Structures are given as structure tokens and as C-alpha cells.
Amino acid sequence: TIGNYLARRLADAGTRQFFTVPGDFNLALLDEMLKEKRLAMIGCCNELNAGYAADGNSRASHGLSALVVTYM
């Protein structure tokens, strides 16, 4: 699936976790991403906090970070 492919490619690129605000329109994607054992899901309270968390993680790790939300 596309979700499986995205998760695999993110993990291959060095991403170890992804930040998310689970919602009706991204649950199927999140289910597929959770199957990738190299990625950890970090749930956030709202989109703004998730964006800041992903940005901070990327800056601190000097690498790629991922954010999954229903809308921005």
C-alpha cells in the first residue's frame, strides 16, 4: 500500500519516529505506518504542537522528521 511504502521509505531515510494528530481521514494511513517496526508514533494534542515537535526533532537530530495530520 501507499502507507506501507511511505513508512518504509521514511525509515530507510533515517526517520525513527513520526508525529501525528490522529483523525478520521488519516487512520488508515496510520495503521499502515504502525506496521513499520522501525518507526514509532508520537501522538500530539493538536496540529500546531505536532508541527513544532516534528520541527524540533528534525533540528535536534539533524535529520528527517515526519508529521501526519488530517489538515493543516
PyMOL Python script that loads the backbone (N, CA, C, O; Angstrom):
from pymol import cmd

cmd.read_pdbstr("""\
ATOM      1  N   THR A   1       0.835  -1.192   0.000  1.00  0.00           N
ATOM      2  CA  THR A   1       0.000   0.000   0.000  1.00  0.00           C
ATOM      3  C   THR A   1       0.879   1.253   0.000  1.00  0.00           C
ATOM      4  O   THR A   1       2.084   1.191   0.239  1.00  0.00           O
ATOM      5  N   ILE A   2       0.256   2.358  -0.267  1.00  0.00           N
ATOM      6  CA  ILE A   2       0.994   3.624  -0.257  1.00  0.00           C
ATOM      7  C   ILE A   2       1.511   3.934   1.154  1.00  0.00           C
ATOM      8  O   ILE A   2       2.639   4.402   1.313  1.00  0.00           O
ATOM      9  N   GLY A   3       0.693   3.674   2.170  1.00  0.00           N
ATOM     10  CA  GLY A   3       1.120   3.912   3.545  1.00  0.00           C
ATOM     11  C   GLY A   3       2.318   3.072   3.935  1.00  0.00           C
ATOM     12  O   GLY A   3       3.236   3.553   4.600  1.00  0.00           O
ATOM     13  N   ASN A   4       2.306   1.817   3.520  1.00  0.00           N
ATOM     14  CA  ASN A   4       3.430   0.925   3.792  1.00  0.00           C
ATOM     15  C   ASN A   4       4.682   1.422   3.083  1.00  0.00           C
ATOM     16  O   ASN A   4       5.768   1.430   3.661  1.00  0.00           O
ATOM     17  N   TYR A   5       4.527   1.835   1.832  1.00  0.00           N
ATOM     18  CA  TYR A   5       5.660   2.351   1.062  1.00  0.00           C
ATOM     19  C   TYR A   5       6.234   3.610   1.714  1.00  0.00           C
ATOM     20  O   TYR A   5       7.450   3.724   1.872  1.00  0.00           O
ATOM     21  N   LEU A   6       5.374   4.549   2.092  1.00  0.00           N
ATOM     22  CA  LEU A   6       5.844   5.784   2.735  1.00  0.00           C
ATOM     23  C   LEU A   6       6.579   5.490   4.037  1.00  0.00           C
ATOM     24  O   LEU A   6       7.637   6.062   4.299  1.00  0.00           O
ATOM     25  N   ALA A   7       6.020   4.603   4.848  1.00  0.00           N
ATOM     26  CA  ALA A   7       6.647   4.265   6.118  1.00  0.00           C
ATOM     27  C   ALA A   7       8.016   3.630   5.890  1.00  0.00           C
ATOM     28  O   ALA A   7       8.980   3.967   6.577  1.00  0.00           O
ATOM     29  N   ARG A   8       8.104   2.721   4.935  1.00  0.00           N
ATOM     30  CA  ARG A   8       9.367   2.057   4.635  1.00  0.00           C
ATOM     31  C   ARG A   8      10.410   3.062   4.157  1.00  0.00           C
ATOM     32  O   ARG A   8      11.563   3.016   4.584  1.00  0.00           O
ATOM     33  N   ARG A   9      10.006   3.962   3.277  1.00  0.00           N
ATOM     34  CA  ARG A   9      10.949   4.959   2.743  1.00  0.00           C
ATOM     35  C   ARG A   9      11.397   5.938   3.832  1.00  0.00           C
ATOM     36  O   ARG A   9      12.568   6.315   3.876  1.00  0.00           O
ATOM     37  N   LEU A  10      10.472   6.356   4.716  1.00  0.00           N
ATOM     38  CA  LEU A  10      10.854   7.237   5.826  1.00  0.00           C
ATOM     39  C   LEU A  10      11.874   6.545   6.728  1.00  0.00           C
ATOM     40  O   LEU A  10      12.865   7.154   7.131  1.00  0.00           O
ATOM     41  N   ALA A  11      11.631   5.276   7.041  1.00  0.00           N
ATOM     42  CA  ALA A  11      12.561   4.530   7.887  1.00  0.00           C
ATOM     43  C   ALA A  11      13.911   4.356   7.182  1.00  0.00           C
ATOM     44  O   ALA A  11      14.962   4.479   7.812  1.00  0.00           O
ATOM     45  N   ASP A  12      13.879   4.075   5.898  1.00  0.00           N
ATOM     46  CA  ASP A  12      15.124   3.940   5.136  1.00  0.00           C
ATOM     47  C   ASP A  12      15.923   5.245   5.119  1.00  0.00           C
ATOM     48  O   ASP A  12      17.152   5.227   5.065  1.00  0.00           O
ATOM     49  N   ALA A  13      15.214   6.379   5.166  1.00  0.00           N
ATOM     50  CA  ALA A  13      15.872   7.693   5.144  1.00  0.00           C
ATOM     51  C   ALA A  13      16.387   8.102   6.525  1.00  0.00           C
ATOM     52  O   ALA A  13      17.009   9.155   6.662  1.00  0.00           O
ATOM     53  N   GLY A  14      16.133   7.281   7.551  1.00  0.00           N
ATOM     54  CA  GLY A  14      16.669   7.569   8.870  1.00  0.00           C
ATOM     55  C   GLY A  14      15.672   8.089   9.883  1.00  0.00           C
ATOM     56  O   GLY A  14      16.037   8.340  11.032  1.00  0.00           O
ATOM     57  N   THR A  15      14.431   8.255   9.488  1.00  0.00           N
ATOM     58  CA  THR A  15      13.404   8.704  10.428  1.00  0.00           C
ATOM     59  C   THR A  15      13.114   7.584  11.419  1.00  0.00           C
ATOM     60  O   THR A  15      12.925   6.438  11.014  1.00  0.00           O
ATOM     61  N   ARG A  16      13.077   7.895  12.698  1.00  0.00           N
ATOM     62  CA  ARG A  16      12.820   6.884  13.719  1.00  0.00           C
ATOM     63  C   ARG A  16      11.455   7.048  14.379  1.00  0.00           C
ATOM     64  O   ARG A  16      10.951   6.112  15.000  1.00  0.00           O
ATOM     65  N   GLN A  17      10.861   8.220  14.252  1.00  0.00           N
ATOM     66  CA  GLN A  17       9.523   8.440  14.791  1.00  0.00           C
ATOM     67  C   GLN A  17       8.786   9.427  13.904  1.00  0.00           C
ATOM     68  O   GLN A  17       9.394  10.190  13.153  1.00  0.00           O
ATOM     69  N   PHE A  18       7.472   9.397  14.004  1.00  0.00           N
ATOM     70  CA  PHE A  18       6.666  10.387  13.300  1.00  0.00           C
ATOM     71  C   PHE A  18       5.639  10.941  14.264  1.00  0.00           C
ATOM     72  O   PHE A  18       5.164  10.242  15.159  1.00  0.00           O
ATOM     73  N   PHE A  19       5.309  12.185  14.074  1.00  0.00           N
ATOM     74  CA  PHE A  19       4.392  12.902  14.950  1.00  0.00           C
ATOM     75  C   PHE A  19       3.031  12.967  14.278  1.00  0.00           C
ATOM     76  O   PHE A  19       2.941  13.123  13.060  1.00  0.00           O
ATOM     77  N   THR A  20       1.974  12.848  15.069  1.00  0.00           N
ATOM     78  CA  THR A  20       0.648  12.792  14.465  1.00  0.00           C
ATOM     79  C   THR A  20      -0.436  13.323  15.387  1.00  0.00           C
ATOM     80  O   THR A  20      -0.305  13.325  16.611  1.00  0.00           O
ATOM     81  N   VAL A  21      -1.505  13.772  14.758  1.00  0.00           N
ATOM     82  CA  VAL A  21      -2.778  14.032  15.421  1.00  0.00           C
ATOM     83  C   VAL A  21      -3.759  13.095  14.720  1.00  0.00           C
ATOM     84  O   VAL A  21      -4.222  13.400  13.621  1.00  0.00           O
ATOM     85  N   PRO A  22      -4.083  11.961  15.338  1.00  0.00           N
ATOM     86  CA  PRO A  22      -4.971  11.005  14.679  1.00  0.00           C
ATOM     87  C   PRO A  22      -6.348  11.622  14.425  1.00  0.00           C
ATOM     88  O   PRO A  22      -6.883  12.361  15.251  1.00  0.00           O
ATOM     89  N   GLY A  23      -6.895  11.298  13.271  1.00  0.00           N
ATOM     90  CA  GLY A  23      -8.219  11.797  12.912  1.00  0.00           C
ATOM     91  C   GLY A  23      -8.889  10.874  11.918  1.00  0.00           C
ATOM     92  O   GLY A  23      -8.267   9.943  11.408  1.00  0.00           O
ATOM     93  N   ASP A  24     -10.144  11.129  11.646  1.00  0.00           N
ATOM     94  CA  ASP A  24     -10.931  10.256  10.776  1.00  0.00           C
ATOM     95  C   ASP A  24     -10.265   9.985   9.432  1.00  0.00           C
ATOM     96  O   ASP A  24     -10.327   8.866   8.923  1.00  0.00           O
ATOM     97  N   PHE A  25      -9.638  10.990   8.863  1.00  0.00           N
ATOM     98  CA  PHE A  25      -9.142  10.873   7.497  1.00  0.00           C
ATOM     99  C   PHE A  25      -7.719  10.342   7.386  1.00  0.00           C
ATOM    100  O   PHE A  25      -7.232  10.150   6.272  1.00  0.00           O
ATOM    101  N   ASN A  26      -7.038  10.099   8.498  1.00  0.00           N
ATOM    102  CA  ASN A  26      -5.685   9.555   8.401  1.00  0.00           C
ATOM    103  C   ASN A  26      -5.499   8.238   9.151  1.00  0.00           C
ATOM    104  O   ASN A  26      -4.375   7.752   9.275  1.00  0.00           O
ATOM    105  N   LEU A  27      -6.581   7.662   9.649  1.00  0.00           N
ATOM    106  CA  LEU A  27      -6.453   6.433  10.437  1.00  0.00           C
ATOM    107  C   LEU A  27      -5.943   5.254   9.612  1.00  0.00           C
ATOM    108  O   LEU A  27      -5.144   4.460  10.108  1.00  0.00           O
ATOM    109  N   ALA A  28      -6.385   5.128   8.375  1.00  0.00           N
ATOM    110  CA  ALA A  28      -5.907   4.026   7.527  1.00  0.00           C
ATOM    111  C   ALA A  28      -4.409   4.180   7.256  1.00  0.00           C
ATOM    112  O   ALA A  28      -3.672   3.195   7.271  1.00  0.00           O
ATOM    113  N   LEU A  29      -3.960   5.409   7.009  1.00  0.00           N
ATOM    114  CA  LEU A  29      -2.531   5.656   6.803  1.00  0.00           C
ATOM    115  C   LEU A  29      -1.743   5.324   8.064  1.00  0.00           C
ATOM    116  O   LEU A  29      -0.689   4.692   7.988  1.00  0.00           O
ATOM    117  N   LEU A  30      -2.242   5.740   9.216  1.00  0.00           N
ATOM    118  CA  LEU A  30      -1.542   5.462  10.470  1.00  0.00           C
ATOM    119  C   LEU A  30      -1.463   3.963  10.741  1.00  0.00           C
ATOM    120  O   LEU A  30      -0.441   3.479  11.227  1.00  0.00           O
ATOM    121  N   ASP A  31      -2.518   3.227  10.437  1.00  0.00           N
ATOM    122  CA  ASP A  31      -2.486   1.769  10.606  1.00  0.00           C
ATOM    123  C   ASP A  31      -1.355   1.152   9.800  1.00  0.00           C
ATOM    124  O   ASP A  31      -0.646   0.273  10.290  1.00  0.00           O
ATOM    125  N   GLU A  32      -1.185   1.607   8.572  1.00  0.00           N
ATOM    126  CA  GLU A  32      -0.113   1.083   7.724  1.00  0.00           C
ATOM    127  C   GLU A  32       1.259   1.507   8.236  1.00  0.00           C
ATOM    128  O   GLU A  32       2.201   0.716   8.203  1.00  0.00           O
ATOM    129  N   MET A  33       1.379   2.734   8.704  1.00  0.00           N
ATOM    130  CA  MET A  33       2.673   3.222   9.191  1.00  0.00           C
ATOM    131  C   MET A  33       3.091   2.509  10.472  1.00  0.00           C
ATOM    132  O   MET A  33       4.281   2.303  10.708  1.00  0.00           O
ATOM    133  N   LEU A  34       2.128   2.134  11.292  1.00  0.00           N
ATOM    134  CA  LEU A  34       2.449   1.436  12.537  1.00  0.00           C
ATOM    135  C   LEU A  34       2.982   0.029  12.300  1.00  0.00           C
ATOM    136  O   LEU A  34       3.593  -0.554  13.195  1.00  0.00           O
ATOM    137  N   LYS A  35       2.766  -0.515  11.133  1.00  0.00           N
ATOM    138  CA  LYS A  35       3.289  -1.843  10.805  1.00  0.00           C
ATOM    139  C   LYS A  35       4.804  -1.819  10.587  1.00  0.00           C
ATOM    140  O   LYS A  35       5.458  -2.859  10.662  1.00  0.00           O
ATOM    141  N   GLU A  36       5.355  -0.644  10.320  1.00  0.00           N
ATOM    142  CA  GLU A  36       6.803  -0.498  10.134  1.00  0.00           C
ATOM    143  C   GLU A  36       7.456  -0.430  11.517  1.00  0.00           C
ATOM    144  O   GLU A  36       7.334   0.570  12.224  1.00  0.00           O
ATOM    145  N   LYS A  37       8.142  -1.495  11.886  1.00  0.00           N
ATOM    146  CA  LYS A  37       8.700  -1.627  13.245  1.00  0.00           C
ATOM    147  C   LYS A  37       9.812  -0.626  13.544  1.00  0.00           C
ATOM    148  O   LYS A  37      10.127  -0.390  14.710  1.00  0.00           O
ATOM    149  N   ARG A  38      10.406  -0.038  12.518  1.00  0.00           N
ATOM    150  CA  ARG A  38      11.492   0.927  12.744  1.00  0.00           C
ATOM    151  C   ARG A  38      10.971   2.319  13.079  1.00  0.00           C
ATOM    152  O   ARG A  38      11.756   3.199  13.432  1.00  0.00           O
ATOM    153  N   LEU A  39       9.657   2.534  12.973  1.00  0.00           N
ATOM    154  CA  LEU A  39       9.062   3.837  13.259  1.00  0.00           C
ATOM    155  C   LEU A  39       8.233   3.778  14.531  1.00  0.00           C
ATOM    156  O   LEU A  39       7.556   2.785  14.799  1.00  0.00           O
ATOM    157  N   ALA A  40       8.291   4.837  15.303  1.00  0.00           N
ATOM    158  CA  ALA A  40       7.462   4.975  16.496  1.00  0.00           C
ATOM    159  C   ALA A  40       6.511   6.148  16.293  1.00  0.00           C
ATOM    160  O   ALA A  40       6.919   7.207  15.817  1.00  0.00           O
ATOM    161  N   MET A  41       5.261   5.963  16.649  1.00  0.00           N
ATOM    162  CA  MET A  41       4.268   7.030  16.535  1.00  0.00           C
ATOM    163  C   MET A  41       4.266   7.852  17.826  1.00  0.00           C
ATOM    164  O   MET A  41       4.226   7.297  18.924  1.00  0.00           O
ATOM    165  N   ILE A  42       4.310   9.167  17.682  1.00  0.00           N
ATOM    166  CA  ILE A  42       4.211  10.073  18.822  1.00  0.00           C
ATOM    167  C   ILE A  42       2.964  10.916  18.615  1.00  0.00           C
ATOM    168  O   ILE A  42       2.924  11.775  17.735  1.00  0.00           O
ATOM    169  N   GLY A  43       1.946  10.665  19.431  1.00  0.00           N
ATOM    170  CA  GLY A  43       0.682  11.394  19.327  1.00  0.00           C
ATOM    171  C   GLY A  43       0.775  12.763  19.966  1.00  0.00           C
ATOM    172  O   GLY A  43       1.391  12.929  21.019  1.00  0.00           O
ATOM    173  N   CYS A  44       0.163  13.738  19.325  1.00  0.00           N
ATOM    174  CA  CYS A  44       0.166  15.120  19.826  1.00  0.00           C
ATOM    175  C   CYS A  44      -1.276  15.602  19.985  1.00  0.00           C
ATOM    176  O   CYS A  44      -2.201  15.034  19.403  1.00  0.00           O
ATOM    177  N   CYS A  45      -1.451  16.651  20.776  1.00  0.00           N
ATOM    178  CA  CYS A  45      -2.790  17.160  21.084  1.00  0.00           C
ATOM    179  C   CYS A  45      -3.410  17.958  19.948  1.00  0.00           C
ATOM    180  O   CYS A  45      -4.625  17.917  19.755  1.00  0.00           O
ATOM    181  N   ASN A  46      -2.591  18.682  19.195  1.00  0.00           N
ATOM    182  CA  ASN A  46      -3.128  19.475  18.088  1.00  0.00           C
ATOM    183  C   ASN A  46      -2.060  19.643  17.012  1.00  0.00           C
ATOM    184  O   ASN A  46      -0.891  19.316  17.212  1.00  0.00           O
ATOM    185  N   GLU A  47      -2.494  20.160  15.870  1.00  0.00           N
ATOM    186  CA  GLU A  47      -1.605  20.258  14.712  1.00  0.00           C
ATOM    187  C   GLU A  47      -0.427  21.192  14.955  1.00  0.00           C
ATOM    188  O   GLU A  47       0.686  20.920  14.504  1.00  0.00           O
ATOM    189  N   LEU A  48      -0.666  22.290  15.663  1.00  0.00           N
ATOM    190  CA  LEU A  48       0.416  23.239  15.935  1.00  0.00           C
ATOM    191  C   LEU A  48       1.509  22.585  16.769  1.00  0.00           C
ATOM    192  O   LEU A  48       2.693  22.691  16.448  1.00  0.00           O
ATOM    193  N   ASN A  49       1.108  21.909  17.842  1.00  0.00           N
ATOM    194  CA  ASN A  49       2.092  21.227  18.687  1.00  0.00           C
ATOM    195  C   ASN A  49       2.825  20.134  17.921  1.00  0.00           C
ATOM    196  O   ASN A  49       4.031  19.958  18.092  1.00  0.00           O
ATOM    197  N   ALA A  50       2.108  19.402  17.083  1.00  0.00           N
ATOM    198  CA  ALA A  50       2.732  18.341  16.295  1.00  0.00           C
ATOM    199  C   ALA A  50       3.769  18.922  15.336  1.00  0.00           C
ATOM    200  O   ALA A  50       4.847  18.356  15.160  1.00  0.00           O
ATOM    201  N   GLY A  51       3.439  20.044  14.725  1.00  0.00           N
ATOM    202  CA  GLY A  51       4.375  20.693  13.814  1.00  0.00           C
ATOM    203  C   GLY A  51       5.623  21.167  14.525  1.00  0.00           C
ATOM    204  O   GLY A  51       6.734  20.984  14.028  1.00  0.00           O
ATOM    205  N   TYR A  52       5.446  21.776  15.688  1.00  0.00           N
ATOM    206  CA  TYR A  52       6.612  22.214  16.467  1.00  0.00           C
ATOM    207  C   TYR A  52       7.460  21.022  16.910  1.00  0.00           C
ATOM    208  O   TYR A  52       8.689  21.082  16.876  1.00  0.00           O
ATOM    209  N   ALA A  53       6.801  19.944  17.326  1.00  0.00           N
ATOM    210  CA  ALA A  53       7.528  18.754  17.776  1.00  0.00           C
ATOM    211  C   ALA A  53       8.338  18.147  16.637  1.00  0.00           C
ATOM    212  O   ALA A  53       9.497  17.777  16.824  1.00  0.00           O
ATOM    213  N   ALA A  54       7.729  18.043  15.455  1.00  0.00           N
ATOM    214  CA  ALA A  54       8.443  17.490  14.303  1.00  0.00           C
ATOM    215  C   ALA A  54       9.613  18.389  13.904  1.00  0.00           C
ATOM    216  O   ALA A  54      10.694  17.900  13.577  1.00  0.00           O
ATOM    217  N   ASP A  55       9.395  19.684  13.932  1.00  0.00           N
ATOM    218  CA  ASP A  55      10.464  20.630  13.603  1.00  0.00           C
ATOM    219  C   ASP A  55      11.616  20.527  14.604  1.00  0.00           C
ATOM    220  O   ASP A  55      12.783  20.467  14.216  1.00  0.00           O
ATOM    221  N   GLY A  56      11.278  20.509  15.885  1.00  0.00           N
ATOM    222  CA  GLY A  56      12.306  20.401  16.917  1.00  0.00           C
ATOM    223  C   GLY A  56      13.070  19.095  16.833  1.00  0.00           C
ATOM    224  O   GLY A  56      14.285  19.069  17.028  1.00  0.00           O
ATOM    225  N   ASN A  57      12.369  18.017  16.544  1.00  0.00           N
ATOM    226  CA  ASN A  57      13.021  16.724  16.404  1.00  0.00           C
ATOM    227  C   ASN A  57      13.995  16.727  15.236  1.00  0.00           C
ATOM    228  O   ASN A  57      15.102  16.200  15.342  1.00  0.00           O
ATOM    229  N   SER A  58      13.589  17.309  14.142  1.00  0.00           N
ATOM    230  CA  SER A  58      14.449  17.373  12.963  1.00  0.00           C
ATOM    231  C   SER A  58      15.695  18.205  13.235  1.00  0.00           C
ATOM    232  O   SER A  58      16.800  17.830  12.844  1.00  0.00           O
ATOM    233  N   ARG A  59      15.510  19.322  13.902  1.00  0.00           N
ATOM    234  CA  ARG A  59      16.659  20.179  14.217  1.00  0.00           C
ATOM    235  C   ARG A  59      17.614  19.511  15.201  1.00  0.00           C
ATOM    236  O   ARG A  59      18.832  19.601  15.051  1.00  0.00           O
ATOM    237  N   ALA A  60      17.056  18.841  16.210  1.00  0.00           N
ATOM    238  CA  ALA A  60      17.893  18.204  17.230  1.00  0.00           C
ATOM    239  C   ALA A  60      18.647  16.999  16.678  1.00  0.00           C
ATOM    240  O   ALA A  60      19.786  16.739  17.068  1.00  0.00           O
ATOM    241  N   SER A  61      18.012  16.273  15.776  1.00  0.00           N
ATOM    242  CA  SER A  61      18.645  15.060  15.244  1.00  0.00           C
ATOM    243  C   SER A  61      19.413  15.321  13.956  1.00  0.00           C
ATOM    244  O   SER A  61      20.093  14.430  13.446  1.00  0.00           O
ATOM    245  N   HIS A  62      19.307  16.545  13.426  1.00  0.00           N
ATOM    246  CA  HIS A  62      19.942  16.894  12.152  1.00  0.00           C
ATOM    247  C   HIS A  62      19.527  15.917  11.050  1.00  0.00           C
ATOM    248  O   HIS A  62      20.329  15.539  10.196  1.00  0.00           O
ATOM    249  N   GLY A  63      18.249  15.518  11.094  1.00  0.00           N
ATOM    250  CA  GLY A  63      17.758  14.550  10.120  1.00  0.00           C
ATOM    251  C   GLY A  63      16.334  14.854   9.706  1.00  0.00           C
ATOM    252  O   GLY A  63      15.807  15.942   9.937  1.00  0.00           O
ATOM    253  N   LEU A  64      15.745  13.873   9.098  1.00  0.00           N
ATOM    254  CA  LEU A  64      14.402  13.976   8.574  1.00  0.00           C
ATOM    255  C   LEU A  64      13.385  13.690   9.669  1.00  0.00           C
ATOM    256  O   LEU A  64      13.591  12.802  10.496  1.00  0.00           O
ATOM    257  N   SER A  65      12.300  14.433   9.673  1.00  0.00           N
ATOM    258  CA  SER A  65      11.208  14.198  10.605  1.00  0.00           C
ATOM    259  C   SER A  65       9.916  14.133   9.807  1.00  0.00           C
ATOM    260  O   SER A  65       9.851  14.649   8.691  1.00  0.00           O
ATOM    261  N   ALA A  66       8.891  13.508  10.366  1.00  0.00           N
ATOM    262  CA  ALA A  66       7.627  13.341   9.646  1.00  0.00           C
ATOM    263  C   ALA A  66       6.456  13.778  10.514  1.00  0.00           C
ATOM    264  O   ALA A  66       6.477  13.640  11.737  1.00  0.00           O
ATOM    265  N   LEU A  67       5.437  14.308   9.849  1.00  0.00           N
ATOM    266  CA  LEU A  67       4.228  14.800  10.502  1.00  0.00           C
ATOM    267  C   LEU A  67       3.034  14.278   9.718  1.00  0.00           C
ATOM    268  O   LEU A  67       2.971  14.422   8.497  1.00  0.00           O
ATOM    269  N   VAL A  68       2.081  13.665  10.433  1.00  0.00           N
ATOM    270  CA  VAL A  68       0.859  13.145   9.793  1.00  0.00           C
ATOM    271  C   VAL A  68      -0.347  13.755  10.500  1.00  0.00           C
ATOM    272  O   VAL A  68      -0.594  13.483  11.675  1.00  0.00           O
ATOM    273  N   VAL A  69      -1.090  14.579   9.774  1.00  0.00           N
ATOM    274  CA  VAL A  69      -2.304  15.198  10.306  1.00  0.00           C
ATOM    275  C   VAL A  69      -3.405  15.115   9.247  1.00  0.00           C
ATOM    276  O   VAL A  69      -3.143  14.792   8.088  1.00  0.00           O
ATOM    277  N   THR A  70      -4.627  15.408   9.658  1.00  0.00           N
ATOM    278  CA  THR A  70      -5.725  15.372   8.700  1.00  0.00           C
ATOM    279  C   THR A  70      -5.758  16.640   7.837  1.00  0.00           C
ATOM    280  O   THR A  70      -6.139  16.585   6.668  1.00  0.00           O
ATOM    281  N   TYR A  71      -5.364  17.772   8.410  1.00  0.00           N
ATOM    282  CA  TYR A  71      -5.291  19.029   7.659  1.00  0.00           C
ATOM    283  C   TYR A  71      -4.377  19.979   8.399  1.00  0.00           C
ATOM    284  O   TYR A  71      -4.115  19.800   9.588  1.00  0.00           O
ATOM    285  N   MET A  72      -3.896  20.981   7.707  1.00  0.00           N
ATOM    286  CA  MET A  72      -3.043  21.997   8.321  1.00  0.00           C
ATOM    287  C   MET A  72      -3.588  23.368   8.035  1.00  0.00           C
ATOM    288  O   MET A  72      -3.010  24.365   8.467  1.00  0.00           O
TER     289      MET A  72
END
""", "prot")
cmd.dss("prot")
cmd.show_as("cartoon", "prot")
cmd.util.cbc("prot")
cmd.orient("prot")
